[in-house]
């Protein structure tokens, strides 16, 4: 647990602050509703004096997302099923478009 110390206003008393409390609360909510959370496996580099990730940080986030999707039991099953149902040369919209042009119907 990472803690920081905060001084109260004018009293000189120090209080510990848990910086990752929001992550724990979000995890509790996602567990309660059955949503999946992608864990941070890499550190995300950021711009100076800015909380947003820079180009390298965005690449690392994308790698975390990709790794999660292909290794998680629930998501990898869905991806395999979707991959098996896609046929590269099966494009029904072409047939409809072609027949629509043959019959003279155009928008």
Backbone as XML, in Angstrom:
<?xml version="1.0"?>
<chain id="A" units="angstrom">
  <residue number="1" name="UNK">
    <atom name="N" x="0.843" y="-1.163" z="0.000"/>
    <atom name="CA" x="0.000" y="0.000" z="0.000"/>
    <atom name="C" x="0.895" y="1.235" z="0.000"/>
  </residue>
  <residue number="2" name="UNK">
    <atom name="N" x="0.609" y="2.129" z="-0.912"/>
    <atom name="CA" x="1.398" y="3.354" z="-1.019"/>
    <atom name="C" x="0.676" y="4.472" z="-0.278"/>
  </residue>
  <residue number="3" name="UNK">
    <atom name="N" x="1.357" y="5.090" z="0.661"/>
    <atom name="CA" x="0.749" y="6.151" z="1.457"/>
    <atom name="C" x="1.521" y="7.443" z="1.296"/>
  </residue>
  <residue number="4" name="UNK">
    <atom name="N" x="0.804" y="8.517" z="1.417"/>
    <atom name="CA" x="1.422" y="9.842" z="1.450"/>
    <atom name="C" x="0.958" y="10.511" z="2.730"/>
  </residue>
  <residue number="5" name="UNK">
    <atom name="N" x="1.643" y="11.549" z="3.111"/>
    <atom name="CA" x="1.281" y="12.255" z="4.331"/>
    <atom name="C" x="0.769" y="13.635" z="3.964"/>
  </residue>
  <residue number="6" name="UNK">
    <atom name="N" x="-0.378" y="14.001" z="4.537"/>
    <atom name="CA" x="-0.979" y="15.296" z="4.272"/>
    <atom name="C" x="-1.088" y="16.059" z="5.578"/>
  </residue>
  <residue number="7" name="UNK">
    <atom name="N" x="-0.709" y="17.289" z="5.564"/>
    <atom name="CA" x="-0.804" y="18.125" z="6.752"/>
    <atom name="C" x="-2.153" y="18.820" z="6.759"/>
  </residue>
  <residue number="8" name="UNK">
    <atom name="N" x="-2.832" y="18.755" z="7.895"/>
    <atom name="CA" x="-4.131" y="19.424" z="7.987"/>
    <atom name="C" x="-3.923" y="20.933" z="8.047"/>
  </residue>
  <residue number="9" name="UNK">
    <atom name="N" x="-4.967" y="21.660" z="7.781"/>
    <atom name="CA" x="-4.851" y="23.122" z="7.674"/>
    <atom name="C" x="-4.507" y="23.757" z="9.023"/>
  </residue>
  <residue number="10" name="UNK">
    <atom name="N" x="-3.257" y="24.186" z="9.165"/>
    <atom name="CA" x="-2.814" y="24.966" z="10.301"/>
    <atom name="C" x="-2.614" y="24.234" z="11.617"/>
  </residue>
  <residue number="11" name="UNK">
    <atom name="N" x="-3.039" y="22.997" z="11.759"/>
    <atom name="CA" x="-2.939" y="22.319" z="13.042"/>
    <atom name="C" x="-1.643" y="21.530" z="13.182"/>
  </residue>
  <residue number="12" name="UNK">
    <atom name="N" x="-0.929" y="21.323" z="12.109"/>
    <atom name="CA" x="0.318" y="20.591" z="12.185"/>
    <atom name="C" x="0.158" y="19.100" z="12.385"/>
  </residue>
  <residue number="13" name="UNK">
    <atom name="N" x="-1.065" y="18.562" z="12.210"/>
    <atom name="CA" x="-1.318" y="17.136" z="12.362"/>
    <atom name="C" x="-1.173" y="16.456" z="11.002"/>
  </residue>
  <residue number="14" name="UNK">
    <atom name="N" x="-0.548" y="15.294" z="10.968"/>
    <atom name="CA" x="-0.319" y="14.583" z="9.717"/>
    <atom name="C" x="-1.304" y="13.434" z="9.564"/>
  </residue>
  <residue number="15" name="UNK">
    <atom name="N" x="-1.820" y="13.279" z="8.337"/>
    <atom name="CA" x="-2.783" y="12.218" z="8.040"/>
    <atom name="C" x="-2.286" y="11.394" z="6.862"/>
  </residue>
  <residue number="16" name="UNK">
    <atom name="N" x="-2.383" y="10.058" z="6.942"/>
    <atom name="CA" x="-1.992" y="9.235" z="5.790"/>
    <atom name="C" x="-3.067" y="9.289" z="4.703"/>
  </residue>
  <residue number="17" name="UNK">
    <atom name="N" x="-2.648" y="9.283" z="3.450"/>
    <atom name="CA" x="-3.559" y="9.285" z="2.302"/>
    <atom name="C" x="-3.219" y="8.079" z="1.438"/>
  </residue>
  <residue number="18" name="UNK">
    <atom name="N" x="-4.225" y="7.311" z="1.086"/>
    <atom name="CA" x="-4.040" y="6.157" z="0.208"/>
    <atom name="C" x="-4.333" y="6.601" z="-1.223"/>
  </residue>
  <residue number="19" name="UNK">
    <atom name="N" x="-3.271" y="6.714" z="-2.049"/>
    <atom name="CA" x="-3.405" y="7.256" z="-3.397"/>
    <atom name="C" x="-4.198" y="6.362" z="-4.358"/>
  </residue>
  <residue number="20" name="UNK">
    <atom name="N" x="-4.291" y="5.096" z="-4.097"/>
    <atom name="CA" x="-4.948" y="4.176" z="-5.026"/>
    <atom name="C" x="-6.333" y="3.768" z="-4.544"/>
  </residue>
  <residue number="21" name="UNK">
    <atom name="N" x="-6.927" y="4.557" z="-3.678"/>
    <atom name="CA" x="-8.262" y="4.247" z="-3.170"/>
    <atom name="C" x="-9.282" y="4.182" z="-4.302"/>
  </residue>
  <residue number="22" name="UNK">
    <atom name="N" x="-9.174" y="5.081" z="-5.262"/>
    <atom name="CA" x="-10.127" y="5.091" z="-6.385"/>
    <atom name="C" x="-10.049" y="3.802" z="-7.194"/>
  </residue>
  <residue number="23" name="UNK">
    <atom name="N" x="-8.855" y="3.227" z="-7.304"/>
    <atom name="CA" x="-8.705" y="1.971" z="-8.045"/>
    <atom name="C" x="-9.388" y="0.834" z="-7.287"/>
  </residue>
  <residue number="24" name="UNK">
    <atom name="N" x="-9.216" y="0.798" z="-5.978"/>
    <atom name="CA" x="-9.875" y="-0.229" z="-5.170"/>
    <atom name="C" x="-11.391" y="-0.105" z="-5.230"/>
  </residue>
  <residue number="25" name="UNK">
    <atom name="N" x="-11.884" y="1.121" z="-5.193"/>
    <atom name="CA" x="-13.339" y="1.323" z="-5.263"/>
    <atom name="C" x="-13.877" y="0.910" z="-6.629"/>
  </residue>
  <residue number="26" name="UNK">
    <atom name="N" x="-13.166" y="1.262" z="-7.694"/>
    <atom name="CA" x="-13.583" y="0.875" z="-9.038"/>
    <atom name="C" x="-13.563" y="-0.646" z="-9.197"/>
  </residue>
  <residue number="27" name="UNK">
    <atom name="N" x="-12.552" y="-1.292" z="-8.632"/>
    <atom name="CA" x="-12.456" y="-2.763" z="-8.684"/>
    <atom name="C" x="-13.635" y="-3.396" z="-7.950"/>
  </residue>
  <residue number="28" name="UNK">
    <atom name="N" x="-13.998" y="-2.851" z="-6.785"/>
    <atom name="CA" x="-15.132" y="-3.383" z="-6.027"/>
    <atom name="C" x="-16.429" y="-3.257" z="-6.825"/>
  </residue>
  <residue number="29" name="UNK">
    <atom name="N" x="-16.615" y="-2.127" z="-7.493"/>
    <atom name="CA" x="-17.814" y="-1.921" z="-8.310"/>
    <atom name="C" x="-17.824" y="-2.884" z="-9.494"/>
  </residue>
  <residue number="30" name="UNK">
    <atom name="N" x="-16.696" y="-3.024" z="-10.173"/>
    <atom name="CA" x="-16.650" y="-3.919" z="-11.332"/>
    <atom name="C" x="-16.880" y="-5.371" z="-10.919"/>
  </residue>
  <residue number="31" name="UNK">
    <atom name="N" x="-16.366" y="-5.753" z="-9.764"/>
    <atom name="CA" x="-16.624" y="-7.115" z="-9.263"/>
    <atom name="C" x="-18.103" y="-7.312" z="-8.966"/>
  </residue>
  <residue number="32" name="UNK">
    <atom name="N" x="-18.719" y="-6.290" z="-8.390"/>
    <atom name="CA" x="-20.132" y="-6.389" z="-8.026"/>
    <atom name="C" x="-21.020" y="-6.527" z="-9.255"/>
  </residue>
  <residue number="33" name="UNK">
    <atom name="N" x="-20.708" y="-5.820" z="-10.341"/>
    <atom name="CA" x="-21.571" y="-5.879" z="-11.529"/>
    <atom name="C" x="-21.087" y="-6.894" z="-12.570"/>
  </residue>
  <residue number="34" name="UNK">
    <atom name="N" x="-19.950" y="-7.529" z="-12.303"/>
    <atom name="CA" x="-19.452" y="-8.563" z="-13.209"/>
    <atom name="C" x="-18.663" y="-8.035" z="-14.396"/>
  </residue>
  <residue number="35" name="UNK">
    <atom name="N" x="-18.163" y="-6.816" z="-14.303"/>
    <atom name="CA" x="-17.355" y="-6.238" z="-15.384"/>
    <atom name="C" x="-15.891" y="-6.639" z="-15.198"/>
  </residue>
  <residue number="36" name="UNK">
    <atom name="N" x="-15.174" y="-6.711" z="-16.285"/>
    <atom name="CA" x="-13.757" y="-7.046" z="-16.230"/>
    <atom name="C" x="-12.918" y="-5.781" z="-16.161"/>
  </residue>
  <residue number="37" name="UNK">
    <atom name="N" x="-11.862" y="-5.821" z="-15.383"/>
    <atom name="CA" x="-10.909" y="-4.702" z="-15.323"/>
    <atom name="C" x="-9.578" y="-5.179" z="-15.874"/>
  </residue>
  <residue number="38" name="UNK">
    <atom name="N" x="-8.981" y="-4.359" z="-16.696"/>
    <atom name="CA" x="-7.678" y="-4.687" z="-17.271"/>
    <atom name="C" x="-6.601" y="-4.213" z="-16.310"/>
  </residue>
  <residue number="39" name="UNK">
    <atom name="N" x="-5.799" y="-5.138" z="-15.782"/>
    <atom name="CA" x="-4.759" y="-4.733" z="-14.833"/>
    <atom name="C" x="-3.584" y="-4.061" z="-15.538"/>
  </residue>
  <residue number="40" name="UNK">
    <atom name="N" x="-2.929" y="-3.155" z="-14.829"/>
    <atom name="CA" x="-1.721" y="-2.512" z="-15.353"/>
    <atom name="C" x="-0.545" y="-3.452" z="-15.123"/>
  </residue>
  <residue number="41" name="UNK">
    <atom name="N" x="0.024" y="-3.957" z="-16.182"/>
    <atom name="CA" x="1.210" y="-4.817" z="-16.083"/>
    <atom name="C" x="2.481" y="-4.014" z="-16.339"/>
  </residue>
  <residue number="42" name="UNK">
    <atom name="N" x="2.341" y="-2.918" z="-17.035"/>
    <atom name="CA" x="3.492" y="-2.085" z="-17.393"/>
    <atom name="C" x="3.342" y="-0.709" z="-16.746"/>
  </residue>
  <residue number="43" name="UNK">
    <atom name="N" x="4.445" y="0.005" z="-16.648"/>
    <atom name="CA" x="4.332" y="1.391" z="-16.185"/>
    <atom name="C" x="4.098" y="2.269" z="-17.407"/>
  </residue>
  <residue number="44" name="UNK">
    <atom name="N" x="3.235" y="3.259" z="-17.249"/>
    <atom name="CA" x="2.884" y="4.131" z="-18.354"/>
    <atom name="C" x="3.635" y="5.449" z="-18.214"/>
  </residue>
  <residue number="45" name="UNK">
    <atom name="N" x="4.460" y="5.756" z="-19.189"/>
    <atom name="CA" x="5.184" y="7.021" z="-19.151"/>
    <atom name="C" x="4.219" y="8.148" z="-19.497"/>
  </residue>
  <residue number="46" name="UNK">
    <atom name="N" x="4.458" y="9.284" z="-18.903"/>
    <atom name="CA" x="3.540" y="10.412" z="-19.043"/>
    <atom name="C" x="4.296" y="11.660" z="-19.424"/>
  </residue>
  <residue number="47" name="UNK">
    <atom name="N" x="3.537" y="12.654" z="-19.884"/>
    <atom name="CA" x="4.122" y="13.954" z="-20.173"/>
    <atom name="C" x="4.557" y="14.604" z="-18.861"/>
  </residue>
  <residue number="48" name="UNK">
    <atom name="N" x="5.484" y="15.518" z="-18.930"/>
    <atom name="CA" x="5.934" y="16.240" z="-17.748"/>
    <atom name="C" x="4.799" y="17.156" z="-17.261"/>
  </residue>
  <residue number="49" name="UNK">
    <atom name="N" x="4.522" y="17.123" z="-15.980"/>
    <atom name="CA" x="3.461" y="17.927" z="-15.360"/>
    <atom name="C" x="2.093" y="17.702" z="-15.993"/>
  </residue>
  <residue number="50" name="UNK">
    <atom name="N" x="1.829" y="16.484" z="-16.429"/>
    <atom name="CA" x="0.555" y="16.142" z="-17.056"/>
    <atom name="C" x="0.258" y="14.682" z="-16.751"/>
  </residue>
  <residue number="51" name="UNK">
    <atom name="N" x="-0.956" y="14.394" z="-16.355"/>
    <atom name="CA" x="-1.325" y="13.023" z="-16.006"/>
    <atom name="C" x="-1.574" y="12.141" z="-17.223"/>
  </residue>
  <residue number="52" name="UNK">
    <atom name="N" x="-1.678" y="12.734" z="-18.417"/>
    <atom name="CA" x="-1.962" y="11.954" z="-19.620"/>
    <atom name="C" x="-0.729" y="11.211" z="-20.100"/>
  </residue>
  <residue number="53" name="UNK">
    <atom name="N" x="-0.954" y="10.029" z="-20.608"/>
    <atom name="CA" x="0.155" y="9.220" z="-21.126"/>
    <atom name="C" x="0.704" y="9.829" z="-22.412"/>
  </residue>
  <residue number="54" name="UNK">
    <atom name="N" x="2.012" y="9.685" z="-22.589"/>
    <atom name="CA" x="2.626" y="10.130" z="-23.841"/>
    <atom name="C" x="2.559" y="8.988" z="-24.852"/>
  </residue>
  <residue number="55" name="UNK">
    <atom name="N" x="3.244" y="9.117" z="-25.965"/>
    <atom name="CA" x="3.174" y="8.114" z="-27.040"/>
    <atom name="C" x="3.604" y="6.739" z="-26.516"/>
  </residue>
  <residue number="56" name="UNK">
    <atom name="N" x="4.696" y="6.694" z="-25.799"/>
    <atom name="CA" x="5.186" y="5.425" z="-25.251"/>
    <atom name="C" x="4.200" y="4.860" z="-24.232"/>
  </residue>
  <residue number="57" name="UNK">
    <atom name="N" x="3.641" y="5.723" z="-23.389"/>
    <atom name="CA" x="2.660" y="5.278" z="-22.404"/>
    <atom name="C" x="1.409" y="4.715" z="-23.060"/>
  </residue>
  <residue number="58" name="UNK">
    <atom name="N" x="0.948" y="5.344" z="-24.142"/>
    <atom name="CA" x="-0.208" y="4.825" z="-24.879"/>
    <atom name="C" x="0.088" y="3.478" z="-25.513"/>
  </residue>
  <residue number="59" name="UNK">
    <atom name="N" x="1.313" y="3.303" z="-26.011"/>
    <atom name="CA" x="1.695" y="2.011" z="-26.583"/>
    <atom name="C" x="1.678" y="0.930" z="-25.503"/>
  </residue>
  <residue number="60" name="UNK">
    <atom name="N" x="2.181" y="1.254" z="-24.325"/>
    <atom name="CA" x="2.184" y="0.277" z="-23.231"/>
    <atom name="C" x="0.767" y="-0.059" z="-22.783"/>
  </residue>
  <residue number="61" name="UNK">
    <atom name="N" x="-0.118" y="0.940" z="-22.754"/>
    <atom name="CA" x="-1.526" y="0.668" z="-22.423"/>
    <atom name="C" x="-2.147" y="-0.261" z="-23.453"/>
  </residue>
  <residue number="62" name="UNK">
    <atom name="N" x="-1.873" y="-0.005" z="-24.727"/>
    <atom name="CA" x="-2.412" y="-0.850" z="-25.798"/>
    <atom name="C" x="-1.896" y="-2.277" z="-25.656"/>
  </residue>
  <residue number="63" name="UNK">
    <atom name="N" x="-0.630" y="-2.433" z="-25.284"/>
    <atom name="CA" x="-0.080" y="-3.775" z="-25.079"/>
    <atom name="C" x="-0.753" y="-4.471" z="-23.898"/>
  </residue>
  <residue number="64" name="UNK">
    <atom name="N" x="-1.044" y="-3.733" z="-22.814"/>
    <atom name="CA" x="-1.773" y="-4.316" z="-21.684"/>
    <atom name="C" x="-3.163" y="-4.766" z="-22.105"/>
  </residue>
  <residue number="65" name="UNK">
    <atom name="N" x="-3.844" y="-3.936" z="-22.886"/>
    <atom name="CA" x="-5.190" y="-4.288" z="-23.347"/>
    <atom name="C" x="-5.138" y="-5.519" z="-24.239"/>
  </residue>
  <residue number="66" name="UNK">
    <atom name="N" x="-4.208" y="-5.539" z="-25.194"/>
    <atom name="CA" x="-4.078" y="-6.674" z="-26.109"/>
    <atom name="C" x="-3.769" y="-7.955" z="-25.345"/>
  </residue>
  <residue number="67" name="UNK">
    <atom name="N" x="-2.784" y="-7.887" z="-24.447"/>
    <atom name="CA" x="-2.426" y="-9.073" z="-23.665"/>
    <atom name="C" x="-3.609" y="-9.582" z="-22.856"/>
  </residue>
  <residue number="68" name="UNK">
    <atom name="N" x="-4.363" y="-8.665" z="-22.262"/>
    <atom name="CA" x="-5.526" y="-9.058" z="-21.475"/>
    <atom name="C" x="-6.568" y="-9.746" z="-22.352"/>
  </residue>
  <residue number="69" name="UNK">
    <atom name="N" x="-6.851" y="-9.160" z="-23.505"/>
    <atom name="CA" x="-7.888" y="-9.719" z="-24.374"/>
    <atom name="C" x="-7.544" y="-11.109" z="-24.885"/>
  </residue>
  <residue number="70" name="UNK">
    <atom name="N" x="-6.273" y="-11.353" z="-25.186"/>
    <atom name="CA" x="-5.930" y="-12.670" z="-25.731"/>
    <atom name="C" x="-5.639" y="-13.711" z="-24.649"/>
  </residue>
  <residue number="71" name="UNK">
    <atom name="N" x="-5.380" y="-13.282" z="-23.416"/>
    <atom name="CA" x="-5.064" y="-14.268" z="-22.369"/>
    <atom name="C" x="-6.209" y="-14.492" z="-21.394"/>
  </residue>
  <residue number="72" name="UNK">
    <atom name="N" x="-7.157" y="-13.573" z="-21.292"/>
    <atom name="CA" x="-8.284" y="-13.754" z="-20.390"/>
    <atom name="C" x="-9.216" y="-14.820" z="-20.947"/>
  </residue>
  <residue number="73" name="UNK">
    <atom name="N" x="-9.650" y="-15.721" z="-20.088"/>
    <atom name="CA" x="-10.469" y="-16.851" z="-20.543"/>
    <atom name="C" x="-11.762" y="-16.403" z="-21.230"/>
  </residue>
  <residue number="74" name="UNK">
    <atom name="N" x="-12.446" y="-15.433" z="-20.652"/>
    <atom name="CA" x="-13.725" y="-14.983" z="-21.222"/>
    <atom name="C" x="-13.531" y="-14.248" z="-22.542"/>
  </residue>
  <residue number="75" name="UNK">
    <atom name="N" x="-12.602" y="-13.304" z="-22.582"/>
    <atom name="CA" x="-12.434" y="-12.504" z="-23.790"/>
    <atom name="C" x="-11.770" y="-13.285" z="-24.911"/>
  </residue>
  <residue number="76" name="UNK">
    <atom name="N" x="-10.840" y="-14.168" z="-24.598"/>
    <atom name="CA" x="-10.178" y="-14.921" z="-25.662"/>
    <atom name="C" x="-11.156" y="-15.877" z="-26.342"/>
  </residue>
  <residue number="77" name="UNK">
    <atom name="N" x="-12.103" y="-16.410" z="-25.587"/>
    <atom name="CA" x="-13.112" y="-17.300" z="-26.178"/>
    <atom name="C" x="-13.977" y="-16.531" z="-27.159"/>
  </residue>
  <residue number="78" name="UNK">
    <atom name="N" x="-14.378" y="-15.314" z="-26.791"/>
    <atom name="CA" x="-15.201" y="-14.474" z="-27.668"/>
    <atom name="C" x="-14.418" y="-14.108" z="-28.920"/>
  </residue>
  <residue number="79" name="UNK">
    <atom name="N" x="-13.148" y="-13.752" z="-28.766"/>
    <atom name="CA" x="-12.323" y="-13.393" z="-29.920"/>
    <atom name="C" x="-12.133" y="-14.577" z="-30.863"/>
  </residue>
  <residue number="80" name="UNK">
    <atom name="N" x="-11.912" y="-15.763" z="-30.318"/>
    <atom name="CA" x="-11.765" y="-16.952" z="-31.179"/>
    <atom name="C" x="-13.056" y="-17.240" z="-31.934"/>
  </residue>
  <residue number="81" name="UNK">
    <atom name="N" x="-14.183" y="-17.113" z="-31.231"/>
    <atom name="CA" x="-15.479" y="-17.361" z="-31.871"/>
    <atom name="C" x="-15.722" y="-16.358" z="-32.994"/>
  </residue>
  <residue number="82" name="UNK">
    <atom name="N" x="-15.423" y="-15.086" z="-32.733"/>
    <atom name="CA" x="-15.601" y="-14.055" z="-33.757"/>
    <atom name="C" x="-14.666" y="-14.286" z="-34.929"/>
  </residue>
  <residue number="83" name="UNK">
    <atom name="N" x="-13.437" y="-14.676" z="-34.647"/>
    <atom name="CA" x="-12.458" y="-14.926" z="-35.704"/>
    <atom name="C" x="-12.889" y="-16.094" z="-36.589"/>
  </residue>
  <residue number="84" name="UNK">
    <atom name="N" x="-13.476" y="-17.125" z="-35.995"/>
    <atom name="CA" x="-13.926" y="-18.278" z="-36.767"/>
    <atom name="C" x="-15.152" y="-17.966" z="-37.618"/>
  </residue>
  <residue number="85" name="UNK">
    <atom name="N" x="-15.953" y="-16.994" z="-37.194"/>
    <atom name="CA" x="-17.166" y="-16.687" z="-37.947"/>
    <atom name="C" x="-16.912" y="-15.713" z="-39.100"/>
  </residue>
  <residue number="86" name="UNK">
    <atom name="N" x="-15.756" y="-15.065" z="-39.107"/>
    <atom name="CA" x="-15.444" y="-14.112" z="-40.173"/>
    <atom name="C" x="-14.838" y="-14.853" z="-41.354"/>
  </residue>
  <residue number="87" name="UNK">
    <atom name="N" x="-15.404" y="-14.630" z="-42.528"/>
    <atom name="CA" x="-14.855" y="-15.195" z="-43.753"/>
    <atom name="C" x="-14.432" y="-14.032" z="-44.627"/>
  </residue>
  <residue number="88" name="UNK">
    <atom name="N" x="-13.207" y="-14.026" z="-45.033"/>
    <atom name="CA" x="-12.642" y="-12.881" z="-45.736"/>
    <atom name="C" x="-13.388" y="-12.582" z="-47.025"/>
  </residue>
  <residue number="89" name="UNK">
    <atom name="N" x="-13.732" y="-13.598" z="-47.781"/>
    <atom name="CA" x="-14.346" y="-13.366" z="-49.089"/>
    <atom name="C" x="-15.868" y="-13.358" z="-49.039"/>
  </residue>
  <residue number="90" name="UNK">
    <atom name="N" x="-16.438" y="-13.563" z="-47.873"/>
    <atom name="CA" x="-17.886" y="-13.553" z="-47.724"/>
    <atom name="C" x="-18.335" y="-12.125" z="-47.432"/>
  </residue>
  <residue number="91" name="UNK">
    <atom name="N" x="-18.738" y="-11.410" z="-48.467"/>
    <atom name="CA" x="-19.189" y="-10.028" z="-48.305"/>
    <atom name="C" x="-20.586" y="-9.894" z="-48.887"/>
  </residue>
  <residue number="92" name="UNK">
    <atom name="N" x="-21.607" y="-10.151" z="-48.073"/>
    <atom name="CA" x="-22.974" y="-10.083" z="-48.586"/>
    <atom name="C" x="-23.371" y="-8.691" z="-49.067"/>
  </residue>
  <residue number="93" name="UNK">
    <atom name="N" x="-22.748" y="-7.656" z="-48.554"/>
    <atom name="CA" x="-23.101" y="-6.307" z="-48.994"/>
    <atom name="C" x="-22.743" y="-6.096" z="-50.457"/>
  </residue>
  <residue number="94" name="UNK">
    <atom name="N" x="-21.703" y="-6.778" z="-50.947"/>
    <atom name="CA" x="-21.349" y="-6.649" z="-52.362"/>
    <atom name="C" x="-22.440" y="-7.220" z="-53.248"/>
  </residue>
  <residue number="95" name="UNK">
    <atom name="N" x="-22.970" y="-8.366" z="-52.848"/>
    <atom name="CA" x="-24.031" y="-8.996" z="-53.630"/>
    <atom name="C" x="-25.246" y="-8.081" z="-53.698"/>
  </residue>
  <residue number="96" name="UNK">
    <atom name="N" x="-25.626" y="-7.490" z="-52.552"/>
    <atom name="CA" x="-26.780" y="-6.592" z="-52.526"/>
    <atom name="C" x="-26.523" y="-5.352" z="-53.366"/>
  </residue>
  <residue number="97" name="UNK">
    <atom name="N" x="-25.353" y="-4.792" z="-53.235"/>
    <atom name="CA" x="-25.022" y="-3.596" z="-54.004"/>
    <atom name="C" x="-25.045" y="-3.904" z="-55.491"/>
  </residue>
  <residue number="98" name="UNK">
    <atom name="N" x="-24.441" y="-5.027" z="-55.864"/>
    <atom name="CA" x="-24.381" y="-5.407" z="-57.263"/>
    <atom name="C" x="-25.787" y="-5.631" z="-57.825"/>
  </residue>
  <residue number="99" name="UNK">
    <atom name="N" x="-26.616" y="-6.363" z="-57.091"/>
    <atom name="CA" x="-27.966" y="-6.631" z="-57.594"/>
    <atom name="C" x="-28.795" y="-5.353" z="-57.619"/>
  </residue>
  <residue number="100" name="UNK">
    <atom name="N" x="-28.540" y="-4.438" z="-56.682"/>
    <atom name="CA" x="-29.276" y="-3.170" z="-56.683"/>
    <atom name="C" x="-28.912" y="-2.355" z="-57.915"/>
  </residue>
  <residue number="101" name="UNK">
    <atom name="N" x="-27.646" y="-2.362" z="-58.295"/>
    <atom name="CA" x="-27.239" y="-1.623" z="-59.490"/>
    <atom name="C" x="-27.750" y="-2.310" z="-60.751"/>
  </residue>
  <residue number="102" name="UNK">
    <atom name="N" x="-27.807" y="-3.644" z="-60.742"/>
    <atom name="CA" x="-28.311" y="-4.360" z="-61.907"/>
    <atom name="C" x="-29.787" y="-4.035" z="-62.148"/>
  </residue>
  <residue number="103" name="UNK">
    <atom name="N" x="-30.551" y="-3.922" z="-61.053"/>
    <atom name="CA" x="-31.979" y="-3.658" z="-61.214"/>
    <atom name="C" x="-32.270" y="-2.183" z="-61.476"/>
  </residue>
  <residue number="104" name="UNK">
    <atom name="N" x="-31.254" y="-1.324" z="-61.410"/>
    <atom name="CA" x="-31.434" y="0.075" z="-61.696"/>
    <atom name="C" x="-31.779" y="0.913" z="-60.471"/>
  </residue>
  <residue number="105" name="UNK">
    <atom name="N" x="-31.854" y="0.273" z="-59.278"/>
    <atom name="CA" x="-32.167" y="1.015" z="-58.063"/>
    <atom name="C" x="-30.912" y="1.693" z="-57.533"/>
  </residue>
  <residue number="106" name="UNK">
    <atom name="N" x="-31.012" y="3.000" z="-57.352"/>
    <atom name="CA" x="-29.908" y="3.749" z="-56.764"/>
    <atom name="C" x="-30.477" y="4.780" z="-55.834"/>
  </residue>
  <residue number="107" name="UNK">
    <atom name="N" x="-29.733" y="5.105" z="-54.779"/>
    <atom name="CA" x="-30.187" y="6.129" z="-53.832"/>
    <atom name="C" x="-29.905" y="7.488" z="-54.354"/>
  </residue>
</chain>
